[in-house]
């Protein structure tokens, strides 16, 4: 009986470590996605002026916005599924 309980505890601990990693990685992706979305919004509204040293036109601001949405959505999905 003791051996079965120890094995179950190891499996439970491994699952907890995996869930903690997923939550941490998901939080990181969510924060990164939010930062990229904010950068894209500021670049879109700056209308040709340099943003953080980069000249980004309105059309070019769409690419970081889409990438930010993907990162944000993936991070939220990782947090919800763990």
SERO-745650 format. One record per atom (N, C-alpha, C): residue number from 1; residue in three letters; x, y, z; atom name. Coordinates in steps of 0.02 Angstrom, whole numbers, plus 50000, padded with zeros to 5 digits. Layout:
# SERO-745650
+-----+--------+-------+-------+-------+-------+
! num ! residu !     x !     y !     z ! atome !
+-----+--------+-------+-------+-------+-------+
! NUM !    ALA !     X !     Y !     Z !    CA !
...
+-----+--------+-------+-------+-------+-------+
//
This chain:
# SERO-745650
+-----+--------+-------+-------+-------+-------+
! num ! residu !     x !     y !     z ! atome !
+-----+--------+-------+-------+-------+-------+
!   1 !    UNK ! 50041 ! 49940 ! 50000 !     N !
!   1 !    UNK ! 50000 ! 50000 ! 50000 !    CA !
!   1 !    UNK ! 50043 ! 50063 ! 50000 !     C !
!   2 !    UNK ! 50097 ! 50061 ! 50037 !     N !
!   2 !    UNK ! 50141 ! 50119 ! 50041 !    CA !
!   2 !    UNK ! 50174 ! 50133 ! 49974 !     C !
!   3 !    UNK ! 50193 ! 50081 ! 49937 !     N !
!   3 !    UNK ! 50225 ! 50091 ! 49873 !    CA !
!   3 !    UNK ! 50177 ! 50124 ! 49823 !     C !
!   4 !    UNK ! 50116 ! 50103 ! 49822 !     N !
!   4 !    UNK ! 50066 ! 50132 ! 49777 !    CA !
!   4 !    UNK ! 50056 ! 50205 ! 49794 !     C !
!   5 !    UNK ! 50053 ! 50222 ! 49856 !     N !
!   5 !    UNK ! 50044 ! 50292 ! 49875 !    CA !
!   5 !    UNK ! 50104 ! 50334 ! 49855 !     C !
!   6 !    UNK ! 50164 ! 50308 ! 49862 !     N !
!   6 !    UNK ! 50224 ! 50345 ! 49842 !    CA !
!   6 !    UNK ! 50225 ! 50356 ! 49766 !     C !
!   7 !    UNK ! 50205 ! 50305 ! 49729 !     N !
!   7 !    UNK ! 50203 ! 50311 ! 49656 !    CA !
!   7 !    UNK ! 50151 ! 50363 ! 49635 !     C !
!   8 !    UNK ! 50094 ! 50362 ! 49668 !     N !
!   8 !    UNK ! 50042 ! 50410 ! 49653 !    CA !
!   8 !    UNK ! 50065 ! 50481 ! 49670 !     C !
!   9 !    UNK ! 50102 ! 50489 ! 49723 !     N !
!   9 !    UNK ! 50128 ! 50554 ! 49743 !    CA !
!   9 !    UNK ! 50178 ! 50580 ! 49692 !     C !
!  10 !    UNK ! 50221 ! 50535 ! 49664 !     N !
!  10 !    UNK ! 50270 ! 50556 ! 49613 !    CA !
!  10 !    UNK ! 50234 ! 50579 ! 49550 !     C !
!  11 !    UNK ! 50182 ! 50542 ! 49530 !     N !
!  11 !    UNK ! 50144 ! 50561 ! 49470 !    CA !
!  11 !    UNK ! 50109 ! 50627 ! 49482 !     C !
!  12 !    UNK ! 50080 ! 50636 ! 49541 !     N !
!  12 !    UNK ! 50046 ! 50699 ! 49558 !    CA !
!  12 !    UNK ! 50095 ! 50757 ! 49557 !     C !
!  13 !    UNK ! 50155 ! 50746 ! 49585 !     N !
!  13 !    UNK ! 50206 ! 50799 ! 49587 !    CA !
!  13 !    UNK ! 50229 ! 50816 ! 49517 !     C !
!  14 !    UNK ! 50236 ! 50766 ! 49473 !     N !
!  14 !    UNK ! 50257 ! 50780 ! 49404 !    CA !
!  14 !    UNK ! 50203 ! 50820 ! 49367 !     C !
!  15 !    UNK ! 50140 ! 50802 ! 49379 !     N !
!  15 !    UNK ! 50086 ! 50840 ! 49347 !    CA !
!  15 !    UNK ! 50083 ! 50912 ! 49372 !     C !
!  16 !    UNK ! 50096 ! 50922 ! 49436 !     N !
!  16 !    UNK ! 50096 ! 50989 ! 49463 !    CA !
!  16 !    UNK ! 50153 ! 51030 ! 49434 !     C !
!  17 !    UNK ! 50212 ! 50999 ! 49424 !     N !
!  17 !    UNK ! 50268 ! 51035 ! 49394 !    CA !
!  17 !    UNK ! 50252 ! 51054 ! 49322 !     C !
!  18 !    UNK ! 50219 ! 51009 ! 49285 !     N !
!  18 !    UNK ! 50201 ! 51023 ! 49216 !    CA !
!  18 !    UNK ! 50150 ! 51080 ! 49213 !     C !
!  19 !    UNK ! 50101 ! 51079 ! 49258 !     N !
!  19 !    UNK ! 50051 ! 51132 ! 49259 !    CA !
!  19 !    UNK ! 50081 ! 51198 ! 49279 !     C !
!  20 !    UNK ! 50127 ! 51198 ! 49327 !     N !
!  20 !    UNK ! 50159 ! 51261 ! 49346 !    CA !
!  20 !    UNK ! 50200 ! 51289 ! 49288 !     C !
!  21 !    UNK ! 50235 ! 51245 ! 49251 !     N !
!  21 !    UNK ! 50273 ! 51269 ! 49193 !    CA !
!  21 !    UNK ! 50226 ! 51298 ! 49140 !     C !
!  22 !    UNK ! 50170 ! 51263 ! 49128 !     N !
!  22 !    UNK ! 50122 ! 51288 ! 49078 !    CA !
!  22 !    UNK ! 50094 ! 51356 ! 49099 !     C !
!  23 !    UNK ! 50077 ! 51363 ! 49162 !     N !
!  23 !    UNK ! 50050 ! 51427 ! 49185 !    CA !
!  23 !    UNK ! 50102 ! 51483 ! 49180 !     C !
!  24 !    UNK ! 50164 ! 51468 ! 49199 !     N !
!  24 !    UNK ! 50216 ! 51519 ! 49195 !    CA !
!  24 !    UNK ! 50230 ! 51538 ! 49122 !     C !
!  25 !    UNK ! 50236 ! 51488 ! 49078 !     N !
!  25 !    UNK ! 50248 ! 51502 ! 49008 !    CA !
!  25 !    UNK ! 50189 ! 51539 ! 48977 !     C !
!  26 !    UNK ! 50128 ! 51520 ! 48996 !     N !
!  26 !    UNK ! 50069 ! 51555 ! 48972 !    CA !
!  26 !    UNK ! 50067 ! 51628 ! 48995 !     C !
!  27 !    UNK ! 50087 ! 51639 ! 49057 !     N !
!  27 !    UNK ! 50089 ! 51708 ! 49082 !    CA !
!  27 !    UNK ! 50140 ! 51749 ! 49044 !     C !
!  28 !    UNK ! 50197 ! 51719 ! 49030 !     N !
!  28 !    UNK ! 50249 ! 51754 ! 48991 !    CA !
!  28 !    UNK ! 50226 ! 51770 ! 48921 !     C !
!  29 !    UNK ! 50193 ! 51723 ! 48888 !     N !
!  29 !    UNK ! 50167 ! 51736 ! 48820 !    CA !
!  29 !    UNK ! 50113 ! 51790 ! 48822 !     C !
!  30 !    UNK ! 50071 ! 51789 ! 48873 !     N !
!  30 !    UNK ! 50019 ! 51839 ! 48878 !    CA !
!  30 !    UNK ! 50048 ! 51909 ! 48887 !     C !
!  31 !    UNK ! 50098 ! 51915 ! 48930 !     N !
!  31 !    UNK ! 50130 ! 51980 ! 48941 !    CA !
!  31 !    UNK ! 50165 ! 52004 ! 48878 !     C !
!  32 !    UNK ! 50202 ! 51958 ! 48845 !     N !
!  32 !    UNK ! 50236 ! 51976 ! 48782 !    CA !
!  32 !    UNK ! 50186 ! 51996 ! 48729 !     C !
!  33 !    UNK ! 50131 ! 51960 ! 48723 !     N !
!  33 !    UNK ! 50080 ! 51977 ! 48674 !    CA !
!  33 !    UNK ! 50049 ! 52045 ! 48688 !     C !
!  34 !    UNK ! 50037 ! 52060 ! 48751 !     N !
!  34 !    UNK ! 50009 ! 52126 ! 48769 !    CA !
!  34 !    UNK ! 50058 ! 52182 ! 48751 !     C !
!  35 !    UNK ! 50122 ! 52172 ! 48764 !     N !
!  35 !    UNK ! 50172 ! 52223 ! 48748 !    CA !
!  35 !    UNK ! 50176 ! 52234 ! 48672 !     C !
!  36 !    UNK ! 50174 ! 52181 ! 48634 !     N !
!  36 !    UNK ! 50178 ! 52187 ! 48561 !    CA !
!  36 !    UNK ! 50115 ! 52221 ! 48533 !     C !
!  37 !    UNK ! 50057 ! 52204 ! 48561 !     N !
!  37 !    UNK ! 49995 ! 52237 ! 48539 !    CA !
!  37 !    UNK ! 49997 ! 52311 ! 48555 !     C !
!  38 !    UNK ! 50021 ! 52329 ! 48614 !     N !
!  38 !    UNK ! 50027 ! 52401 ! 48632 !    CA !
!  38 !    UNK ! 50075 ! 52437 ! 48585 !     C !
!  39 !    UNK ! 50132 ! 52405 ! 48569 !     N !
!  39 !    UNK ! 50179 ! 52435 ! 48523 !    CA !
!  39 !    UNK ! 50146 ! 52446 ! 48455 !     C !
!  40 !    UNK ! 50109 ! 52396 ! 48430 !     N !
!  40 !    UNK ! 50076 ! 52403 ! 48365 !    CA !
!  40 !    UNK ! 50025 ! 52459 ! 48366 !     C !
!  41 !    UNK ! 49988 ! 52466 ! 48421 !     N !
!  41 !    UNK ! 49938 ! 52520 ! 48426 !    CA !
!  41 !    UNK ! 49972 ! 52588 ! 48426 !     C !
!  42 !    UNK ! 50026 ! 52595 ! 48464 !     N !
!  42 !    UNK ! 50062 ! 52659 ! 48466 !    CA !
!  42 !    UNK ! 50093 ! 52674 ! 48398 !     C !
!  43 !    UNK ! 50121 ! 52624 ! 48365 !     N !
!  43 !    UNK ! 50150 ! 52634 ! 48299 !    CA !
!  43 !    UNK ! 50097 ! 52653 ! 48248 !     C !
!  44 !    UNK ! 50038 ! 52624 ! 48254 !     N !
!  44 !    UNK ! 49983 ! 52641 ! 48208 !    CA !
!  44 !    UNK ! 49960 ! 52713 ! 48218 !     C !
!  45 !    UNK ! 49957 ! 52735 ! 48281 !     N !
!  45 !    UNK ! 49933 ! 52802 ! 48295 !    CA !
!  45 !    UNK ! 49986 ! 52856 ! 48284 !     C !
!  46 !    UNK ! 50050 ! 52837 ! 48280 !     N !
!  46 !    UNK ! 50103 ! 52888 ! 48273 !    CA !
!  46 !    UNK ! 50105 ! 52917 ! 48203 !     C !
!  47 !    UNK ! 50078 ! 52882 ! 48153 !     N !
!  47 !    UNK ! 50071 ! 52906 ! 48085 !    CA !
!  47 !    UNK ! 50136 ! 52931 ! 48054 !     C !
!  48 !    UNK ! 50184 ! 52886 ! 48048 !     N !
!  48 !    UNK ! 50246 ! 52902 ! 48014 !    CA !
!  48 !    UNK ! 50303 ! 52927 ! 48057 !     C !
!  49 !    UNK ! 50288 ! 52946 ! 48118 !     N !
!  49 !    UNK ! 50342 ! 52968 ! 48164 !    CA !
!  49 !    UNK ! 50376 ! 52906 ! 48192 !     C !
!  50 !    UNK ! 50441 ! 52912 ! 48208 !     N !
!  50 !    UNK ! 50476 ! 52853 ! 48235 !    CA !
!  50 !    UNK ! 50447 ! 52832 ! 48304 !     C !
!  51 !    UNK ! 50436 ! 52767 ! 48311 !     N !
!  51 !    UNK ! 50411 ! 52738 ! 48373 !    CA !
!  51 !    UNK ! 50465 ! 52693 ! 48401 !     C !
!  52 !    UNK ! 50493 ! 52710 ! 48460 !     N !
!  52 !    UNK ! 50548 ! 52673 ! 48490 !    CA !
!  52 !    UNK ! 50606 ! 52667 ! 48442 !     C !
!  53 !    UNK ! 50618 ! 52718 ! 48402 !     N !
!  53 !    UNK ! 50674 ! 52718 ! 48355 !    CA !
!  53 !    UNK ! 50660 ! 52683 ! 48290 !     C !
!  54 !    UNK ! 50599 ! 52660 ! 48279 !     N !
!  54 !    UNK ! 50581 ! 52623 ! 48218 !    CA !
!  54 !    UNK ! 50530 ! 52664 ! 48179 !     C !
!  55 !    UNK ! 50541 ! 52669 ! 48113 !     N !
!  55 !    UNK ! 50492 ! 52701 ! 48070 !    CA !
!  55 !    UNK ! 50443 ! 52648 ! 48046 !     C !
!  56 !    UNK ! 50383 ! 52649 ! 48074 !     N !
!  56 !    UNK ! 50332 ! 52599 ! 48058 !    CA !
!  56 !    UNK ! 50272 ! 52635 ! 48029 !     C !
!  57 !    UNK ! 50253 ! 52615 ! 47968 !     N !
!  57 !    UNK ! 50194 ! 52646 ! 47937 !    CA !
!  57 !    UNK ! 50131 ! 52611 ! 47964 !     C !
!  58 !    UNK ! 50074 ! 52637 ! 47944 !     N !
!  58 !    UNK ! 50011 ! 52608 ! 47967 !    CA !
!  58 !    UNK ! 50003 ! 52536 ! 47943 !     C !
!  59 !    UNK ! 50022 ! 52524 ! 47881 !     N !
!  59 !    UNK ! 50016 ! 52456 ! 47855 !    CA !
!  59 !    UNK ! 50064 ! 52407 ! 47888 !     C !
!  60 !    UNK ! 50124 ! 52431 ! 47904 !     N !
!  60 !    UNK ! 50173 ! 52388 ! 47937 !    CA !
!  60 !    UNK ! 50155 ! 52374 ! 48010 !     C !
!  61 !    UNK ! 50113 ! 52414 ! 48039 !     N !
!  61 !    UNK ! 50093 ! 52404 ! 48109 !    CA !
!  61 !    UNK ! 50045 ! 52345 ! 48116 !     C !
!  62 !    UNK ! 50018 ! 52321 ! 48060 !     N !
!  62 !    UNK ! 49971 ! 52264 ! 48063 !    CA !
!  62 !    UNK ! 50007 ! 52200 ! 48080 !     C !
!  63 !    UNK ! 50069 ! 52192 ! 48056 !     N !
!  63 !    UNK ! 50107 ! 52130 ! 48068 !    CA !
!  63 !    UNK ! 50120 ! 52118 ! 48143 !     C !
!  64 !    UNK ! 50148 ! 52167 ! 48179 !     N !
!  64 !    UNK ! 50157 ! 52155 ! 48251 !    CA !
!  64 !    UNK ! 50092 ! 52147 ! 48289 !     C !
!  65 !    UNK ! 50039 ! 52179 ! 48265 !     N !
!  65 !    UNK ! 49974 ! 52172 ! 48298 !    CA !
!  65 !    UNK ! 49949 ! 52100 ! 48292 !     C !
!  66 !    UNK ! 49956 ! 52070 ! 48233 !     N !
!  66 !    UNK ! 49934 ! 52000 ! 48223 !    CA !
!  66 !    UNK ! 49977 ! 51952 ! 48264 !     C !
!  67 !    UNK ! 50043 ! 51963 ! 48264 !     N !
!  67 !    UNK ! 50088 ! 51921 ! 48304 !    CA !
!  67 !    UNK ! 50071 ! 51928 ! 48379 !     C !
!  68 !    UNK ! 50057 ! 51988 ! 48401 !     N !
!  68 !    UNK ! 50038 ! 51999 ! 48471 !    CA !
!  68 !    UNK ! 49974 ! 51964 ! 48489 !     C !
!  69 !    UNK ! 49925 ! 51965 ! 48443 !     N !
!  69 !    UNK ! 49863 ! 51930 ! 48456 !    CA !
!  69 !    UNK ! 49874 ! 51855 ! 48461 !     C !
!  70 !    UNK ! 49918 ! 51827 ! 48419 !     N !
!  70 !    UNK ! 49932 ! 51755 ! 48422 !    CA !
!  70 !    UNK ! 49965 ! 51738 ! 48489 !     C !
!  71 !    UNK ! 50015 ! 51777 ! 48510 !     N !
!  71 !    UNK ! 50048 ! 51765 ! 48574 !    CA !
!  71 !    UNK ! 49999 ! 51772 ! 48632 !     C !
!  72 !    UNK ! 49959 ! 51824 ! 48630 !     N !
!  72 !    UNK ! 49910 ! 51836 ! 48683 !    CA !
!  72 !    UNK ! 49860 ! 51778 ! 48688 !     C !
!  73 !    UNK ! 49834 ! 51758 ! 48631 !     N !
!  73 !    UNK ! 49785 ! 51703 ! 48631 !    CA !
!  73 !    UNK ! 49815 ! 51637 ! 48653 !     C !
!  74 !    UNK ! 49877 ! 51623 ! 48632 !     N !
!  74 !    UNK ! 49911 ! 51561 ! 48652 !    CA !
!  74 !    UNK ! 49924 ! 51561 ! 48727 !     C !
!  75 !    UNK ! 49944 ! 51619 ! 48754 !     N !
!  75 !    UNK ! 49957 ! 51623 ! 48826 !    CA !
!  75 !    UNK ! 49895 ! 51613 ! 48868 !     C !
!  76 !    UNK ! 49841 ! 51644 ! 48847 !     N !
!  76 !    UNK ! 49777 ! 51636 ! 48882 !    CA !
!  76 !    UNK ! 49754 ! 51563 ! 48879 !     C !
!  77 !    UNK ! 49763 ! 51532 ! 48820 !     N !
!  77 !    UNK ! 49743 ! 51462 ! 48811 !    CA !
!  77 !    UNK ! 49785 ! 51416 ! 48857 !     C !
!  78 !    UNK ! 49849 ! 51428 ! 48862 !     N !
!  78 !    UNK ! 49891 ! 51388 ! 48906 !    CA !
!  78 !    UNK ! 49870 ! 51394 ! 48979 !     C !
!  79 !    UNK ! 49854 ! 51455 ! 48999 !     N !
!  79 !    UNK ! 49833 ! 51466 ! 49069 !    CA !
!  79 !    UNK ! 49766 ! 51431 ! 49082 !     C !
!  80 !    UNK ! 49720 ! 51436 ! 49036 !     N !
!  80 !    UNK ! 49654 ! 51405 ! 49047 !    CA !
!  80 !    UNK ! 49656 ! 51330 ! 49046 !     C !
!  81 !    UNK ! 49700 ! 51300 ! 49007 !     N !
!  81 !    UNK ! 49702 ! 51227 ! 49001 !    CA !
!  81 !    UNK ! 49746 ! 51193 ! 49053 !     C !
!  82 !    UNK ! 49780 ! 51231 ! 49096 !     N !
!  82 !    UNK ! 49822 ! 51199 ! 49146 !    CA !
!  82 !    UNK ! 49790 ! 51203 ! 49215 !     C !
+-----+--------+-------+-------+-------+-------+
//
